[in-house]
Each structure stands twice: as structure tokens, then as C-alpha cells.
Amino acid sequence: MSITRIEPGARMSQAVAYGNLVWLAGQVGNPGDDVAAQTATVLANIDRLLAAAGTDKSKILSATVWLADMADFAAMNRVWDGWVDLANPPARATGESKLATPDYLVEIIVVAARD
């Protein structure tokens, strides 16, 4: 089996596919946007990367959501709830963490299956 690296850079790849699994790097939104807009951008990036790997959000196995402030939990969830495949919701954990810069309010990491 070969390893496929999607959007590789000097430090990391945005996604790595091996066999029937795809791992996405943590996806962040646009600095300066509010948490809802950043979440929408993150989810669009996840859709794009999963498509590049030959899969989609219905095949997400797990998601880890990091918020800079848990006070943003409800706002992030409103966007997530409008995006997630309700017939195939992944396992998910959400926590609060200091992110790479104070401008990032949310970061989401997913692992997905592909056929």
C-alpha cells in the first residue's frame, strides 16, 4: 500500500491517506473572523480535503474540536450541526486549548474512512 500526501508542505501535509483511512491536519479558519465564520471555513476545508482523498464527511470516523474559549461552544455547534451528516455522525470530542495564535478560535482534526 502506498501513502498519499495531500497538499504537502515543508512542515506537514494537510491530509495523509493510507489504505482505507485518511488523517487530516488540524484545520483553522481566517484570523479575525468570529468563531462561526472560522468554523464554516474549517468545515469547507475539511470537505475539500476529504474530496481530494476520495471520501466525504459521511465517512468521518472521529473529530477532535479545539476551541480557544469554551464560551464559543454553542456558536461552533450551530455551524457544525448544519454541516454534519446527521445519518452518519462521527465520534467527537471538544476541548479548550491555546491554539497556534490568538487569532484562531477553532481548530478541527478528523480521521475518515475511504472505500
N, C-alpha and C positions, 0 to 999 in steps of 0.2 A: 504494500500500500504506500502511496506517496502522500506527502504533506503538501497542502496548497496554502500559500500565504497570500492573503488578500490585502491590498494596499500596504505593502511593507514599507517601512521607513528605516532610518538609521537606528532608532531605538526600539521600535516594536512594529508589529503588523496590526492592522485594525481588526483582522479576523484570521483564524487559522482553522483549516478543515483537515481532518484526518479520519479516514474511514467514513462512518456514518455520523460523525459528530463535528460540530462547529463551535469554536470558542470565540467570542467577541471581546475585544479590549473594552475597557470602560469608556462609555460614550458620554460626552458632555455637550452642553448647548452653547449658545453665544453669550459671552460675557456681557453683562449689562442688562440682559433680558430678565424678566421676572421668572419665578420657578415654573409657572405654567408654560410660558413660551420656551424655556430651556427644555422642559420635559417633552414638549411637542417636537422640538428639533432632535433630541436624543432618540425618540421613537422613530422618527423618519430615517435617521441614520441607521438604526437597527434594521428597519425594513430593507433599506438599500443594501446593507452588508449581507443580510441573510439571503436576499435575492442573488447577489453575486456569488454566494456559496451554494446556490441551488436549493434553497429551502425558504421557509417563511415563518411568520410568527405563530402559526398554528402548531409548529413543531418545537417551540421553545420548551425546554425541559425545566430550566431554572433561571431565575432572575435575581440579582442582588442589586438593590437600590440603596445608594448612599445619598443622604441629604445633609447639607451643611447645617441645617436647623430643622429639627423635628416639627417646629411650628408650621413648616411648609407641607407636612404630610397630607393634609386634606386637599390642598391645591394640586399637588402632584398626582394624587389618586384620582381626582376628577378627570385629568387628561389621560392617565393610564386606563381608567375604566372605559373611556370612549374608544380606546385603541385595542385593548387586549381581546384576543379571540375568546369569546365567552364560552364556546363549546370546548375549548382546549386551554384553559388557564394553566400557566406553569406554576411550579413551586416557587415561592418568592419570599425573600427576607428584605426588610428595610431597617436601616440603622442611620445613626447620625455620626458624621465624621468630618474632620477638617479635610477639605479637598485641595487639589493642587494649587489653586489660587482662590482668594476670597470672592472672586467674580463668578466662580462656578457654584451653583446652588444645588445641582443634582448630577449624579453620575450613575449610569446603569450598565451592568455587566450581564450578559446572557450566555447560556450554553443551549445549543439546539441540536436536534437530530436532522438528518437529511436522508432521503431514500436513494 
